[in-house]
Amino acid sequence: MQRKFDDLLLGSIELFCQAAELGSFTLAANAASVTPAAVSRSVARLEERLGVRLFVRTTRQIRLTDAGRRYFEQCRQALSQLVDAEREVTGEQTTPAGVLRISMPTPYGHYRVLPLLPAFRERYPQVQVETHLSNRNIDFADEGFDLAIRGRAPADSSLVARKLEDAEMVVVATPAYLKRAGVPKTVADLQAHECIQFEMPSSGRNVAWTFEGLSEEGDVPTHGSYGTSGDALAGVTLARAGAGLFQTYRFVVEDDLRAGRLVEVLRESGGRTRPFILLYPHARYLTSRVRAFVDFLVAELAPAVAAPAPVPRKRAR
């Protein structure tokens, strides 16, 4: 194999990452026990090699350019993998450590994963956890994520897709709204109601509501005066405020249902589910911190997802 990186270049990449993390050539120099001029020369060497500017420099601060940020994410991940590989070979990889970056949808993040992170950090205090909550699809390579949770398995064969659960959907509204507008008895009655809409970032279309026994797909378009995008929990907030009906995951509103703040409707047409899938690179690429988190998350979620559902389930297609 032809050598593409000499010792000087690898050292420059390390100093670049140090400067990007600390936001200062001086701090990076102090951390690496070199001079600020050495850090500056290393960054200039990389910029010349790549043909792009990595930092915007002023007299008081440095800031990564867009190209610099992309390069930093890739380099940070590569250096972390090199460290992990060295520890594993020498038998030192006994304790997971480093930065773990996770992307997940907002509902699943808020109600399933984020509440578990303090327990994970207590078990693995040397792991730093960075979370990205969004309903858009991410690119593992370009954006430097270790794991992602999504609603469907990708075609990318380089990723492992592990189902976490099939989450049941429910339609809810406040008692005040139902008293004012009436209780829908059938799915067809939704046409006369305010149905809060959520737009999927990937398609730009409002998400159809899903029900049991209507068709092979079970998806029904609805209409309403309230529309949300980006964060599906906005629809739940609107429903809690009495704006109308909203279809969401049972785990998001189970406390509201128990307390009577929200009421489930169309229960006889319920039971449909949507999956949540954990995605990560194949095992041969995994760091110890990713392995630790996968095992932790699956074990912690098992009791919650194994609880019996109040109505029969059928997977939403």
C-alpha positions as CSV (number, residue, x, y, z in Angstrom):
1,M,0.0,0.0,0.0
2,Q,1.3,3.4,-1.0
3,R,1.8,5.7,2.0
4,K,-0.4,8.8,2.0
5,F,0.2,10.2,5.4
6,D,3.7,10.9,6.9
7,D,4.4,11.6,10.6
8,L,4.4,15.3,10.0
9,L,1.0,15.3,8.3
10,L,-0.6,13.1,11.1
11,G,0.9,15.5,13.7
12,S,-0.6,18.4,11.8
13,I,-4.0,16.7,11.8
14,E,-3.8,16.2,15.6
15,L,-2.9,19.8,16.2
16,F,-5.7,21.0,13.9
17,C,-8.2,18.9,15.9
18,Q,-6.8,20.2,19.2
19,A,-7.2,23.8,17.9
20,A,-10.7,23.1,16.6
21,E,-11.8,21.6,20.0
22,L,-10.3,24.3,22.1
23,G,-11.1,27.2,19.8
24,S,-7.6,28.7,20.1
25,F,-4.1,28.1,18.7
26,T,-2.6,29.2,22.0
27,L,-4.6,26.7,24.1
28,A,-3.9,24.0,21.6
29,A,-0.2,24.7,21.7
30,N,-0.3,24.6,25.6
31,A,-2.1,21.3,25.5
32,A,0.3,19.8,23.0
33,S,3.5,21.4,24.6
34,V,4.4,23.2,21.4
35,T,4.4,26.8,20.4
36,P,1.4,28.7,18.9
37,A,3.5,29.2,15.8
38,A,3.8,25.4,15.4
39,V,0.1,25.0,15.5
40,S,-0.4,27.8,13.0
41,R,2.2,26.2,10.6
42,S,0.4,22.8,11.0
43,V,-2.9,24.3,10.0
44,A,-1.4,26.2,7.1
45,R,0.2,23.0,5.9
46,L,-3.2,21.3,5.9
47,E,-4.9,24.2,4.2
48,E,-2.3,24.2,1.4
49,R,-2.6,20.4,1.0
50,L,-6.4,20.5,0.9
51,G,-6.8,23.8,-1.0
52,V,-9.4,25.2,1.4
53,R,-9.4,27.5,4.4
54,L,-10.1,25.5,7.6
55,F,-10.3,28.5,10.0
56,V,-11.5,32.1,9.9
57,R,-9.0,34.0,11.9
58,T,-9.4,37.3,13.7
59,T,-7.1,39.0,16.2
60,R,-9.2,37.6,19.1
61,Q,-10.5,34.3,18.0
62,I,-10.6,31.5,15.4
63,R,-13.7,29.9,13.9
64,L,-14.0,26.8,11.7
65,T,-15.2,27.3,8.2
66,D,-17.9,25.0,6.8
67,A,-15.2,23.0,5.1
68,G,-13.1,23.0,8.3
69,R,-16.0,21.7,10.4
70,R,-16.6,18.8,8.0
71,Y,-12.9,18.0,7.9
72,F,-12.7,18.2,11.7
73,E,-15.6,15.8,12.3
74,Q,-14.0,13.3,9.9
75,C,-10.5,13.7,11.5
76,R,-11.8,13.5,15.0
77,Q,-13.6,10.3,14.3
78,A,-10.6,8.8,12.5
79,L,-8.2,9.7,15.3
80,S,-10.6,8.3,17.9
81,Q,-10.7,5.0,15.9
82,L,-6.9,4.9,15.8
83,V,-6.7,5.3,19.6
84,D,-9.4,2.6,20.1
85,A,-7.6,0.2,17.8
86,E,-4.3,0.7,19.7
87,R,-6.0,0.2,23.0
88,E,-7.7,-2.9,21.8
89,V,-4.6,-4.5,20.4
90,T,-2.6,-3.7,23.6
91,G,-5.4,-4.8,25.9
92,E,-6.0,-1.4,27.3
93,Q,-9.5,-0.9,26.0
94,T,-11.1,-2.0,29.2
95,T,-13.0,1.2,29.8
96,P,-15.1,2.9,27.1
97,A,-14.0,6.5,26.6
98,G,-14.3,9.4,24.2
99,V,-17.1,11.2,22.5
100,L,-20.3,9.4,21.5
101,R,-22.5,11.2,18.9
102,I,-26.1,10.0,18.5
103,S,-28.8,11.3,16.2
104,M,-32.5,10.5,17.0
105,P,-36.0,11.8,16.4
106,T,-37.3,14.3,18.9
107,P,-40.1,12.1,20.5
108,Y,-37.9,9.1,20.9
109,G,-35.1,11.3,22.2
110,H,-37.1,13.1,24.8
111,Y,-39.2,10.2,26.1
112,R,-37.0,7.1,25.6
113,V,-33.3,7.9,25.3
114,L,-32.4,11.2,27.0
115,P,-33.8,10.1,30.4
116,L,-31.4,7.1,30.3
117,L,-28.2,9.0,29.6
118,P,-27.3,10.0,33.2
119,A,-27.4,6.3,34.1
120,F,-25.1,5.5,31.1
121,R,-22.7,8.2,32.1
122,E,-22.6,7.0,35.7
123,R,-21.6,3.5,34.4
124,Y,-19.2,4.9,31.8
125,P,-17.9,8.3,33.1
126,Q,-15.2,8.6,30.5
127,V,-17.7,8.7,27.7
128,Q,-18.9,12.1,26.6
129,V,-22.4,12.0,25.0
130,E,-23.5,14.4,22.2
131,T,-27.1,14.2,21.0
132,H,-28.7,15.5,17.9
133,L,-32.5,15.6,17.9
134,S,-34.1,15.9,14.5
135,N,-36.5,14.1,12.2
136,R,-34.2,14.4,9.2
137,N,-31.9,11.6,8.0
138,I,-28.2,12.0,8.7
139,D,-25.1,10.9,6.9
140,F,-22.8,8.9,9.2
141,A,-19.6,9.6,7.2
142,D,-20.2,13.2,6.4
143,E,-21.6,14.3,9.8
144,G,-19.5,12.1,12.1
145,F,-22.3,10.3,14.0
146,D,-21.7,7.0,15.8
147,L,-25.3,5.9,16.0
148,A,-28.7,7.0,14.8
149,I,-32.3,6.0,15.6
150,R,-34.8,6.2,12.7
151,G,-38.1,4.9,11.6
152,R,-36.9,2.7,8.8
153,A,-33.8,0.7,7.9
154,P,-31.7,2.2,5.1
155,A,-30.5,0.5,2.0
156,D,-26.9,1.1,3.1
157,S,-25.4,-2.4,3.7
158,S,-22.6,-1.0,5.8
159,L,-25.0,-0.3,8.6
160,V,-26.5,-2.6,11.2
161,A,-30.2,-2.1,11.7
162,R,-31.5,-3.3,15.0
163,K,-35.2,-2.7,15.9
164,L,-35.8,-1.2,19.3
165,E,-39.6,-1.4,19.3
166,D,-42.8,-1.0,17.4
167,A,-44.4,2.0,19.1
168,E,-48.2,2.2,19.2
169,M,-50.0,5.2,17.8
170,V,-52.9,6.9,19.5
171,V,-55.2,9.9,18.7
172,V,-55.7,12.3,21.6
173,A,-57.3,15.6,22.5
174,T,-58.2,17.5,25.6
175,P,-61.5,17.0,27.4
176,A,-62.3,20.6,26.7
177,Y,-61.8,20.2,22.9
178,L,-63.9,17.1,22.8
179,K,-66.7,18.8,24.7
180,R,-66.6,21.7,22.3
181,A,-66.2,19.8,19.0
182,G,-67.6,16.4,19.9
183,V,-66.0,13.0,20.1
184,P,-65.2,11.3,16.8
185,K,-66.8,7.9,16.6
186,T,-65.3,6.7,13.3
187,V,-62.2,7.6,11.3
188,A,-64.5,9.3,8.8
189,D,-65.6,11.7,11.5
190,L,-62.1,13.2,11.5
191,Q,-63.0,15.2,8.4
192,A,-65.1,17.5,10.6
193,H,-62.4,18.0,13.2
194,E,-59.2,20.1,13.7
195,C,-56.5,17.5,13.0
196,I,-53.1,19.0,13.9
197,Q,-50.6,18.4,11.0
198,F,-46.9,17.4,11.1
199,E,-44.8,17.8,8.0
200,M,-41.9,15.3,7.5
201,P,-38.6,17.1,6.6
202,S,-37.6,14.3,4.2
203,S,-40.7,14.6,2.0
204,G,-42.2,18.0,2.8
205,R,-45.6,16.3,3.1
206,N,-48.0,16.1,6.0
207,V,-47.8,12.7,7.8
208,A,-50.9,10.6,7.2
209,W,-52.5,9.2,10.3
210,T,-52.6,5.4,10.5
211,F,-55.4,3.1,11.6
212,E,-56.4,-0.5,11.9
213,G,-58.7,-2.3,9.5
214,L,-59.2,0.4,6.8
215,S,-56.9,-0.8,4.1
216,E,-53.7,-2.7,3.5
217,E,-51.8,0.5,4.3
218,G,-54.2,1.9,6.9
219,D,-53.0,5.5,6.2
220,V,-55.6,8.3,6.2
221,P,-54.9,11.9,5.2
222,T,-56.3,14.4,7.6
223,H,-56.8,18.2,7.6
224,G,-56.6,21.1,10.0
225,S,-55.7,24.7,10.6
226,Y,-52.6,24.0,12.6
227,G,-49.4,22.8,11.0
228,T,-46.0,22.0,12.5
229,S,-42.6,20.9,11.1
230,G,-39.2,20.0,12.5
231,D,-40.3,18.9,15.9
232,A,-43.2,16.4,16.2
233,L,-43.6,17.3,19.9
234,A,-45.0,20.7,18.8
235,G,-48.2,18.8,17.7
236,V,-48.5,17.3,21.2
237,T,-48.1,20.7,22.8
238,L,-50.9,22.1,20.6
239,A,-53.1,19.2,21.5
240,R,-52.4,19.8,25.2
241,A,-53.5,23.4,24.6
242,G,-56.8,22.3,23.2
243,A,-56.1,23.1,19.5
244,G,-57.5,19.8,18.2
245,L,-56.8,16.1,17.7
246,F,-53.3,14.8,17.2
247,Q,-51.9,11.3,16.5
248,T,-48.7,10.5,18.3
249,Y,-46.9,7.7,20.1
250,R,-48.6,6.3,23.2
251,F,-45.3,6.6,25.2
252,V,-45.3,10.3,24.6
253,V,-48.8,10.9,26.1
254,E,-49.2,8.1,28.6
255,D,-48.8,10.3,31.6
256,D,-51.3,12.8,30.1
257,L,-53.8,10.0,29.6
258,R,-53.4,8.6,33.1
259,A,-53.8,12.1,34.5
260,G,-56.9,12.9,32.4
261,R,-55.2,15.9,30.7
262,L,-55.7,14.2,27.3
263,V,-58.3,11.6,26.2
264,E,-57.7,8.8,23.7
265,V,-60.3,8.6,20.9
266,L,-60.9,6.1,18.1
267,R,-59.5,3.3,20.3
268,E,-61.3,0.6,18.3
269,S,-59.4,1.7,15.2
270,G,-56.1,1.9,17.0
271,G,-53.3,-0.6,17.6
272,R,-51.2,0.3,14.6
273,T,-47.5,0.9,15.3
274,R,-44.4,2.5,13.8
275,P,-40.9,1.1,14.3
276,F,-37.9,2.7,15.8
277,I,-34.6,1.2,14.6
278,L,-31.1,1.7,15.9
279,L,-28.5,2.1,13.2
280,Y,-24.7,1.8,13.5
281,P,-21.7,0.6,11.5
282,H,-20.9,-3.1,11.3
283,A,-19.3,-4.6,14.4
284,R,-15.8,-4.6,12.9
285,Y,-15.8,-0.8,12.9
286,L,-17.3,-0.3,16.4
287,T,-15.5,1.4,19.2
288,S,-16.0,0.1,22.7
289,R,-18.1,3.1,23.6
290,V,-20.5,2.3,20.8
291,R,-20.7,-1.3,21.8
292,A,-21.3,-0.3,25.4
293,F,-24.1,2.1,24.5
294,V,-25.9,-0.4,22.1
295,D,-25.9,-3.0,24.9
296,F,-27.0,-0.5,27.5
297,L,-29.8,1.0,25.4
298,V,-31.3,-2.4,24.4
299,A,-31.2,-3.7,28.0
300,E,-32.7,-0.5,29.4
301,L,-35.5,-0.3,26.8
302,A,-36.5,-3.9,27.1
303,P,-38.8,-3.5,30.2
304,A,-40.5,-0.5,28.7
305,V,-41.2,-2.0,25.2
306,A,-42.2,-5.4,26.7
307,A,-45.1,-3.9,28.6
308,P,-48.4,-5.3,27.3
309,A,-50.3,-2.9,25.0
310,P,-53.9,-2.0,25.9
311,V,-55.1,-2.9,22.3
312,P,-53.9,-5.4,19.7
313,R,-50.9,-4.2,17.7
314,K,-50.3,-4.3,14.0
315,R,-47.3,-2.7,12.3
316,A,-48.0,0.4,10.3
317,R,-46.6,0.1,6.8
